């Protein structure tokens, strides 16, 4: 099965997308920051949520980069 | 049907005008007419206009304008080789009709629920259209790959659109699916016509436009994972946006018996084809089959995601 490694790689990518979606919906989504007890708290919460979401996507891309490097080392350069 | 019957006439026209390119992967290196983009565009435009007459929804116009702009950008690149930055930057223009005509939602479907991101969604659209357009463009390396890829990945996308989007967007997607099936008859191995940049950017941008208008962005991305991986591998190994033809060390080479071999050069860019060839040489036809098998696998994952999303959105499962 020549494609087994690529199937695994695509499957891991898919799993990572599902996990990031889970974090965005269940962890970052319900976040609420209460500092000033007025309408500015909503703005702060939105900024924190947006920054966390972008940060999470950056982490996803970095993890994909590491995964790619490991896979390349295991297949191409080893061969 | 229009695309299927007019393509042979267009092939003859391109041959007559000398608009041909060499297919380096075959013995004798035959000349193949290019591009198929115009015939594909005409068929899709006619179908979408008929649909707009029957259902006057601005989403149809938005996706159509996105498709036409992407086609024009690709056609410019077909006529004159542009620098590597041209297509990704110019394709931002193709995203503007989607925003200007308000054909997008304000929530991003994230499998378990939707995230309400009205402001963040705008830059996301400006990124999605160029990324998907270029992703389909970069997978178009062998006969019938880009068109075959779109046919396979359109199936989960359309299923998602009808479940999480609306019927109009689903109907808008049918001309792309059937138009691509028609052109595939001429683009498949051995190709009688190449899509060219106009064809691939048109396919990719319309696919992206449909996934945005149909609230199916994540499903669209999952179905495209092998192509996304190809673009990601290439970009992260060359570390800048360049045309494939500008890369000095080729990722694959052709042996004397016209089999493709992965480059052993560490500096060669990593691509999906190079990874497929890592364990030995293959013929062009074998590689095409492998790429389409990978597209089928990612489409199955997209269907699994649709099922998960459906159960969560309907409230049948909750965490």
Interface residues (C-beta under 8 A of the other chain):
Chain A: X2 X3 X5 X6 X7 X9 X10 X11 X13 X14 X17 X18 X21 X22 X24 X25 X26 X29 X50 X53 X64 X65 X68 X71 X72 X75 X76 X77 X79
Chain B: X110 X111 X112 X113 X115 X117 X120 X218 X221 X222 X225 X226 X228 X229 X232 X233 X236 X262 X264 X266 X270 X272 X274 X275 X276 X278 X279 X280 X290 X293 X294 X297 X298 X301 X305 X308 X319
